[in-house]
Amino acid sequence: MQPGGRRFESARLHSPKARKSGLSAFMHFRRSKPVRSLGGGQKALTPRLIGDTGPQRGVETRREAQRIATEYARLLREGGRGFGGTNRVRAVATFQQYADRHVAALRDRPKRSGRARSDSYVRDTESQLKYAADFFGPDRPLASISHAEVADYLDHVHRRDITPRTVEAYLRSLDQMLRRALAEQIISANSVDAVRTEIPAGRTTRTRTALEANQAWSLLEAAEEYDAETGHYMHPLASLLLHAGLRWNEARALRVGDVRYASQDAGPEARGGTLHGEGVIVVAPNRWRDLKTEGSERQVPLWPDLSAMIAPLVADRHADAPLFPSPRQPDQPIYSVRRAWNRVRERAELPSWVDFHTCRHTYASARIQTAEGGHPVSPFTVARELGHRRHLLQDRSVRRNVVSYRPPPRVHGEGVA
């Protein structure tokens, strides 16, 4: 057959029908020939997968060339791809199957920095992908998910009455899995790209601020009232965040043995480098959590007010027990107190931006204004207590003026307690 025979119109790359059917991975061969002369035989002009040029095949007839092109289209719609011949097809990956593989890879393979991913991150990713699998269908071929369906999924997540940051986390988990599938050539395009500009920003542009002294005291009073009604430990937890400047993940997974009291004749080293401390709080990796950076491992002074507030949690307990145990699993630390924190914050009549990290900024802003031995405390000392890398105090950690690291009562006209 001569190469100048009848022409045909190939599938359009950007047509709605092509995107819906999974043919968007085809390169756009407008009015191309199905066969080309190879001397004694013919070569099929098969569609070319992105990143995979496809095999070179010699065929005898135009019908055979068109059959090969149709077979490639079917394989692409179902999520497979050919290797050397149309009878050798890669197994189709369903959504749930590949999600399980992706979660296992996150758990087993370290990050680029060489550190393992935290259990909470892997657990959250697994939960978010399970929610996506329930939406798309666990047995759905991964390559058949279209851009329009991802847009519907984004609208579905928006209707869950969750924060924009959580919406971003759901789409980020799906995007991360599809990126891995694209790199492994399981799919030919990442469907999240179509809605990437519509994903809400997880973090607002508002600058975090620290609490004033009366606001911090209001928070502690509200936490004490909440504990009296519910039996919770929000009061010592809020005190720890305000008086030690710990990150939330550092505070929640503290062990009882991490609170170390100093003897009466102990020097400044046993008191966290200060003469006013009653001991130290040791922040170190344990079986429940890692630390954010290498400089995060440190010892924070145990101030007198904080010592009195957490003493009931330390007394007559094993050193390896969690300082803040989970109500359902007493041998495990608390995972989240977000609901209890919001109730305490509303009771204290504080704005919605007050969160755990606000307490860290409050500690930094207050500690930098204190004195040691009659001299202002060094910024390097505050940076070390906060666990900043290279012991440099970040400007963003110091916010508005707070008159003391120990919040005074809510009585106007009184001095600092």
C-alpha positions as CSV (number, residue, x, y, z in Angstrom):
1,M,0.0,0.0,0.0
2,Q,1.3,3.4,-0.9
3,P,1.8,6.0,1.8
4,G,-0.4,8.5,0.1
5,G,-3.7,6.7,0.9
6,R,-6.7,7.9,2.9
7,R,-6.0,10.1,5.9
8,F,-7.8,10.2,9.3
9,E,-8.3,12.7,12.1
10,S,-6.5,11.7,15.3
11,A,-7.9,12.3,18.8
12,R,-7.7,16.0,19.9
13,L,-5.6,16.6,23.0
14,H,-7.5,19.4,24.6
15,S,-11.1,18.6,23.6
16,P,-13.6,18.0,26.5
17,K,-14.4,14.5,25.2
18,A,-10.7,13.6,25.1
19,R,-10.2,14.8,28.7
20,K,-13.2,13.0,30.0
21,S,-12.3,9.7,28.3
22,G,-8.6,9.7,29.4
23,L,-7.2,10.5,25.9
24,S,-5.6,13.7,27.0
25,A,-2.2,12.0,27.1
26,F,-2.2,11.7,23.3
27,M,0.2,13.9,21.5
28,H,-1.8,15.9,19.0
29,F,-1.2,14.5,15.6
30,R,-3.5,16.5,13.4
31,R,-4.5,14.8,10.2
32,S,-1.7,12.2,10.5
33,K,-1.2,9.0,8.5
34,P,-1.9,5.7,10.2
35,V,0.9,3.9,8.4
36,R,4.3,4.7,6.8
37,S,6.3,2.8,4.3
38,L,9.2,0.8,5.6
39,G,10.3,-0.8,2.4
40,G,8.6,-4.2,2.4
41,G,6.3,-3.5,5.3
42,Q,4.4,-0.8,7.1
43,K,4.9,1.0,10.4
44,A,2.0,2.0,12.7
45,L,2.0,5.6,13.7
46,T,0.7,4.8,17.2
47,P,-0.1,7.6,19.7
48,R,2.9,8.5,21.9
49,L,2.6,8.5,25.6
50,I,4.2,11.3,27.5
51,G,7.6,10.1,28.6
52,D,7.2,6.8,26.8
53,T,7.6,6.9,23.0
54,G,6.1,3.5,22.5
55,P,7.5,0.5,20.5
56,Q,8.3,0.4,16.8
57,R,6.0,-2.0,15.1
58,G,5.9,-3.2,11.5
59,V,2.4,-4.1,10.2
60,E,1.0,-5.3,6.9
61,T,-2.2,-3.4,6.6
62,R,-3.8,-0.1,7.5
63,R,-6.5,-2.0,9.5
64,E,-3.8,-3.5,11.7
65,A,-2.2,0.0,12.3
66,Q,-5.6,1.4,13.3
67,R,-6.2,-1.6,15.6
68,I,-2.9,-0.9,17.4
69,A,-3.8,2.8,17.9
70,T,-7.2,1.8,19.3
71,E,-5.5,-0.7,21.7
72,Y,-3.3,2.1,23.0
73,A,-6.3,4.3,23.7
74,R,-8.0,1.5,25.6
75,L,-4.8,0.8,27.7
76,L,-4.5,4.5,28.5
77,R,-8.1,4.8,29.6
78,E,-7.8,1.7,31.9
79,G,-4.4,2.8,33.3
80,G,-2.1,0.3,31.6
81,R,0.6,0.6,29.0
82,G,2.1,-1.7,26.4
83,F,5.6,-3.2,26.5
84,G,6.8,-4.6,23.1
85,G,3.5,-6.0,22.1
86,T,-0.2,-5.5,22.6
87,N,-0.6,-8.8,24.5
88,R,1.9,-7.7,27.2
89,V,0.0,-5.2,29.4
90,R,0.9,-3.8,32.7
91,A,-1.6,-4.5,35.5
92,V,-4.2,-1.7,36.0
93,A,-3.6,0.2,39.3
94,T,-6.7,1.0,41.3
95,F,-7.0,4.0,43.5
96,Q,-6.9,2.0,46.8
97,Q,-4.1,-0.3,45.7
98,Y,-1.8,2.6,44.7
99,A,-2.8,4.6,47.8
100,D,-1.6,1.7,50.0
101,R,1.6,1.5,48.1
102,H,2.1,5.3,48.4
103,V,1.5,5.2,52.2
104,A,3.9,2.3,52.6
105,A,6.6,4.2,50.6
106,L,6.1,7.3,52.9
107,R,6.5,5.1,55.9
108,D,9.6,3.2,54.7
109,R,11.5,5.7,52.7
110,P,13.1,8.7,54.4
111,K,12.9,12.3,53.4
112,R,15.6,14.0,51.3
113,S,17.1,15.2,54.6
114,G,17.6,11.5,55.6
115,R,15.1,11.7,58.5
116,A,12.0,9.5,58.7
117,R,8.5,11.0,58.4
118,S,6.6,11.2,61.6
119,D,3.9,8.7,62.4
120,S,1.3,11.5,62.6
121,Y,2.1,12.7,59.1
122,V,1.8,9.2,57.6
123,R,-1.4,8.5,59.6
124,D,-3.0,11.8,58.4
125,T,-2.0,11.1,54.8
126,E,-3.5,7.6,55.0
127,S,-6.8,9.0,56.4
128,Q,-7.0,11.7,53.8
129,L,-6.4,9.2,50.9
130,K,-9.0,6.9,52.3
131,Y,-11.5,9.7,52.2
132,A,-10.6,10.4,48.6
133,A,-10.9,6.7,47.8
134,D,-14.5,6.7,49.2
135,F,-15.3,9.6,46.9
136,F,-13.7,8.3,43.7
137,G,-14.2,4.6,44.4
138,P,-11.6,2.3,45.8
139,D,-11.7,0.1,42.7
140,R,-11.5,3.0,40.3
141,P,-8.5,2.8,37.9
142,L,-6.2,5.6,38.9
143,A,-5.6,6.8,35.3
144,S,-9.3,7.3,34.7
145,I,-9.7,10.2,37.2
146,S,-10.3,13.3,35.2
147,H,-9.7,17.0,36.0
148,A,-13.4,17.6,36.3
149,E,-13.7,14.9,39.0
150,V,-10.9,16.4,41.0
151,A,-12.7,19.7,40.9
152,D,-15.8,18.0,42.2
153,Y,-13.7,16.4,44.9
154,L,-12.4,19.9,45.9
155,D,-15.9,21.2,46.2
156,H,-16.9,18.1,48.2
157,V,-14.0,18.7,50.7
158,H,-15.0,22.4,51.0
159,R,-18.5,21.4,52.2
160,R,-17.1,19.5,55.2
161,D,-16.9,22.7,57.3
162,I,-13.2,22.5,57.9
163,T,-10.5,25.1,57.8
164,P,-8.8,26.2,54.6
165,R,-5.5,24.7,55.9
166,T,-7.2,21.3,56.3
167,V,-8.7,21.5,52.8
168,E,-5.2,22.2,51.5
169,A,-3.9,19.1,53.3
170,Y,-6.5,16.9,51.7
171,L,-5.6,18.1,48.2
172,R,-1.9,18.0,49.0
173,S,-2.1,14.3,49.9
174,L,-3.9,13.5,46.6
175,D,-1.4,15.6,44.6
176,Q,1.6,13.9,46.3
177,M,0.2,10.5,45.4
178,L,-0.5,11.4,41.8
179,R,3.0,12.9,41.4
180,R,4.5,9.6,42.5
181,A,2.2,7.7,40.0
182,L,3.2,10.1,37.2
183,A,6.9,9.5,38.0
184,E,6.3,5.8,37.9
185,Q,4.4,6.2,34.6
186,I,1.2,4.7,36.1
187,I,-0.7,7.7,34.8
188,S,0.1,10.2,32.1
189,A,-1.0,13.5,33.7
190,N,-1.7,14.8,37.2
191,S,-5.4,15.7,37.4
192,V,-4.8,18.1,40.4
193,D,-3.0,20.5,38.1
194,A,-6.4,21.7,36.8
195,V,-7.5,22.9,40.2
196,R,-4.2,23.9,41.7
197,T,-5.0,27.6,41.6
198,E,-8.3,27.0,43.4
199,I,-6.8,25.2,46.4
200,P,-7.0,27.6,49.4
201,A,-3.8,28.8,51.0
202,G,-3.3,26.9,54.2
203,R,-1.7,29.8,56.1
204,T,-3.1,33.3,56.3
205,T,-0.9,36.3,55.6
206,R,-1.7,37.8,59.0
207,T,1.3,38.1,61.3
208,R,1.1,36.2,64.5
209,T,1.2,38.2,67.7
210,A,1.9,37.5,71.3
211,L,-0.6,37.7,74.2
212,E,-0.6,40.6,76.6
213,A,-0.2,39.8,80.2
214,N,-3.9,40.2,81.0
215,Q,-4.8,38.0,78.0
216,A,-2.5,35.2,79.1
217,W,-3.9,35.4,82.6
218,S,-7.4,35.2,81.2
219,L,-6.4,32.1,79.3
220,L,-5.1,30.4,82.4
221,E,-8.2,31.3,84.4
222,A,-10.5,29.9,81.7
223,A,-8.4,26.7,81.5
224,E,-8.6,26.2,85.3
225,E,-12.4,26.7,85.2
226,Y,-12.7,24.3,82.3
227,D,-10.6,21.6,84.1
228,A,-12.9,22.0,87.2
229,E,-15.9,21.2,85.1
230,T,-14.5,18.5,82.8
231,G,-11.6,16.9,84.7
232,H,-9.2,17.8,81.8
233,Y,-5.6,19.0,82.2
234,M,-5.9,22.2,80.1
235,H,-4.6,24.4,82.9
236,P,-1.2,22.7,83.3
237,L,-0.9,22.3,79.6
238,A,-1.6,26.0,78.9
239,S,0.8,26.9,81.7
240,L,3.5,24.7,80.1
241,L,3.1,26.4,76.7
242,L,3.1,29.9,78.2
243,H,6.0,29.4,80.7
244,A,8.3,27.2,78.6
245,G,7.8,28.2,75.0
246,L,7.5,24.6,73.7
247,R,6.1,23.7,70.3
248,W,2.9,21.8,70.5
249,N,4.5,18.5,69.3
250,E,7.2,18.9,71.9
251,A,4.8,19.6,74.8
252,R,2.2,16.9,74.1
253,A,4.7,14.0,74.0
254,L,6.7,14.9,77.2
255,R,7.4,12.1,79.6
256,V,7.1,12.4,83.4
257,G,10.9,11.9,83.6
258,D,11.5,14.9,81.4
259,V,10.5,17.2,84.3
260,R,13.6,17.2,86.5
261,Y,13.6,19.1,89.8
262,A,16.8,20.5,91.2
263,S,18.0,20.1,94.8
264,Q,18.3,23.2,97.0
265,D,22.1,23.3,96.7
266,A,22.1,22.7,92.9
267,G,23.9,25.3,90.7
268,P,22.6,27.1,87.6
269,E,23.3,24.2,85.3
270,A,20.7,22.1,87.0
271,R,18.2,25.0,86.8
272,G,18.4,25.6,83.1
273,G,21.2,28.2,83.3
274,T,19.3,30.5,85.6
275,L,19.2,31.1,89.4
276,H,15.4,31.4,89.6
277,G,14.5,28.0,88.1
278,E,13.5,25.0,90.2
279,G,14.8,22.5,87.7
280,V,14.7,21.8,84.0
281,I,12.3,20.5,81.3
282,V,14.2,18.2,79.0
283,V,13.2,18.3,75.3
284,A,14.6,15.3,73.6
285,P,13.4,12.7,71.0
286,N,11.4,9.8,72.3
287,R,9.4,6.9,71.0
288,W,6.3,9.2,70.5
289,R,7.8,12.0,68.4
290,D,10.9,13.4,66.8
291,L,12.1,16.9,67.0
292,K,11.8,19.6,64.3
293,T,15.6,20.4,64.0
294,E,18.9,19.4,65.6
295,G,18.9,22.5,67.8
296,S,15.4,21.6,69.2
297,E,17.0,19.2,71.7
298,R,17.5,21.4,74.8
299,Q,16.8,22.0,78.4
300,V,14.3,24.7,79.4
301,P,14.2,26.3,82.9
302,L,11.4,25.1,85.1
303,W,10.1,28.4,86.5
304,P,8.5,28.4,90.0
305,D,4.9,29.1,88.7
306,L,5.1,26.3,86.2
307,S,6.6,23.9,88.7
308,A,3.6,24.4,91.0
309,M,1.1,23.9,88.2
310,I,2.5,20.6,86.8
311,A,3.4,19.1,90.1
312,P,0.2,17.0,90.4
313,L,0.9,15.4,87.0
314,V,4.4,14.4,88.1
315,A,3.8,13.1,91.6
316,D,3.7,9.3,92.1
317,R,4.0,8.4,88.4
318,H,6.5,6.3,86.4
319,A,9.2,8.3,84.6
320,D,8.4,6.7,81.2
321,A,4.7,7.5,81.4
322,P,3.4,10.4,79.2
323,L,3.0,13.7,81.1
324,F,-0.3,14.3,79.3
325,P,-1.9,10.9,78.7
326,S,-4.6,10.2,76.2
327,P,-8.0,9.6,77.8
328,R,-8.6,6.5,75.7
329,Q,-5.0,5.1,75.8
330,P,-3.3,6.1,79.1
331,D,0.0,4.6,78.0
332,Q,0.1,7.0,74.9
333,P,0.4,10.8,74.9
334,I,-2.5,13.0,73.9
335,Y,-2.8,13.6,70.2
336,S,-5.0,16.6,69.9
337,V,-6.8,19.0,72.3
338,R,-8.0,21.3,69.5
339,R,-11.7,21.2,70.6
340,A,-10.9,21.7,74.3
341,W,-8.5,24.6,73.4
342,N,-11.2,26.3,71.4
343,R,-13.6,26.1,74.3
344,V,-11.0,27.5,76.7
345,R,-10.2,30.3,74.2
346,E,-13.8,31.3,73.8
347,R,-14.4,31.2,77.5
348,A,-11.4,33.6,77.9
349,E,-12.9,35.9,75.2
350,L,-9.7,35.7,73.1
351,P,-9.7,36.1,69.3
352,S,-9.7,33.1,67.0
353,W,-6.0,33.5,66.0
354,V,-4.8,32.5,69.5
355,D,-3.4,29.0,69.1
356,F,-0.6,26.9,70.6
357,H,2.1,28.8,68.8
358,T,0.8,32.1,70.1
359,C,1.9,30.9,73.5
360,R,5.4,30.3,72.2
361,H,5.6,33.9,70.9
362,T,4.3,35.1,74.2
363,Y,7.1,33.3,76.0
364,A,9.8,34.7,73.7
365,S,8.4,38.3,73.9
366,A,8.3,38.1,77.7
367,R,11.6,36.3,78.3
368,I,13.6,38.8,76.2
369,Q,12.5,41.5,78.7
370,T,13.7,39.8,81.8
371,A,17.0,40.2,83.6
372,E,19.6,37.7,84.9
373,G,22.0,38.9,87.6
374,G,21.0,42.5,87.1
375,H,21.6,42.5,83.4
376,P,19.2,42.0,80.5
377,V,18.9,38.4,79.3
378,S,20.9,37.6,76.2
379,P,19.0,36.9,72.9
380,F,21.2,33.9,72.6
381,T,19.9,32.5,75.9
382,V,16.3,33.0,74.7
383,A,17.1,31.4,71.3
384,R,18.6,28.4,73.1
385,E,15.5,28.0,75.3
386,L,13.3,28.2,72.2
387,G,15.4,25.6,70.4
388,H,16.3,27.8,67.4
389,R,19.1,26.5,65.2
390,R,22.5,28.2,65.6
391,H,21.2,29.9,68.7
392,L,20.0,32.9,66.8
393,L,16.7,34.5,68.0
394,Q,14.3,34.8,65.1
395,D,12.7,38.3,64.8
396,R,9.4,36.7,64.1
397,S,9.4,35.0,67.5
398,V,9.4,38.3,69.4
399,R,6.1,40.1,69.0
400,R,4.3,42.7,71.0
401,N,5.5,43.8,74.4
402,V,4.7,41.6,77.3
403,V,5.7,42.9,80.7
404,S,6.6,39.6,82.3
405,Y,7.0,35.9,81.6
406,R,4.6,35.3,84.5
407,P,1.1,36.7,83.7
408,P,-0.3,39.0,86.4
409,P,-3.9,39.0,87.6
410,R,-6.6,40.9,85.6
411,V,-6.7,43.8,87.9
412,H,-6.0,47.2,86.4
413,G,-3.5,49.4,88.2
414,E,-1.5,46.6,89.9
415,G,2.1,46.0,89.2
416,V,3.7,42.8,87.9
417,A,3.3,39.8,90.1
